[in-house]
Amino acid sequence: MKPIPRATLFRVLGLTVAAALTLVLAIDLFFTRSTSHLVRERSEKGSVAYTAVLSLRHLGYDLESRAVKADVTLEAQSLEQGLDPAKNMDIWLSVLRNDDGSVERVAPCTLREEWTHEHQYAPKVQCDGVALPVREVRRDTFYPFDVYGINLHLRACIAEDLTDGCIGPAQNVDFTQLRVEVADPTAVVDAAETPAGFELTVRRKFFIRGVSLLFGSVAVLFLSFVANVNKPDDLFKGSLGFFGALWALRSLIVPASIKVFPTIIDYGILTLFCLLFAAVLLGLSRVTPNQQERTS
């Protein structure tokens, strides 16, 4: 059986990579539901005095605190009309629950009070840089396959006196909607409703994960081609070209915004470097004296 010409192999490989890239892009654009801007409606609304929309803006993973940080905004509105604007209202907001089951008030926050023409109370609370403890499904070292879970335990009260906290009947705010905006352009977020709030899942875009797997597979195939080169000159040229391609691939897949080092991409590239070095040494050991005379 005749061996397949190398030019034919490269042609088939190029067409396969192009088709795979097109498929990954089509899946990411048309079949992936996760998004960097998320809006979720709660399915059940209780009998309460206020409804509220919770917004998480500039959601991003903080390497130093190992937590997700976001700017939290609460926009509430009373269901009852004809309230007294002279009342001094207090707002108590919590978005997470501690391991011991306790809840803490989000602080510091700024309050902007508004009243509608029907005398409905419509306050807006802004809390910047709130740390949300994250459950690492796969930690940041596994970029771009890292996944983070965030359990939002929502609790809010609006009343004149909240010195005892937000407990029992004082919980008079129903969160009807959640809005999430991710700061990292490489990440997407999805949410599932829970009895106490929402469960957020943050992961990398499907396109980035798919391209990483595809280019990694292509790099392994090219390494096998380089390892089978017999001529010393071609072996050195192929090795240098493969080295440069791997470094360019790392810069493409891991953007400057990713501060983690090393990631699983770095481990993979370093492994390929070691295999390349071993392939060069093996190739040089196979060089005959006649080949050395011709190259010299």
Secondary structure, 3 states (H helix, E strand, C coil): CCCCCHHHHHHHHHHHHHHHHHHHHHHHHHCCCCECEEEEECCCCCCCCEEEEEEEEEEEEECCCCEEEEEEEEEEEECCCCCCCCCCCEEEEECCECCCCCECCCCCCEEECCECCCCCECCEEEEEEEEEECEEEECHHHCCCCEEEEEEECEEEEECCCCCCCCHHHCCEEEEEEEEEECCCCEEEEEEEECCEEEEEEEECHHHHHHHHHHHHHHHHHHHHHHCCCCHHHHHHHHHHHHHHHHHHHHHHCCCCCCCCCCHHHHHHHHHHHHHHHHHHHHHHCCCHHHHHHHC
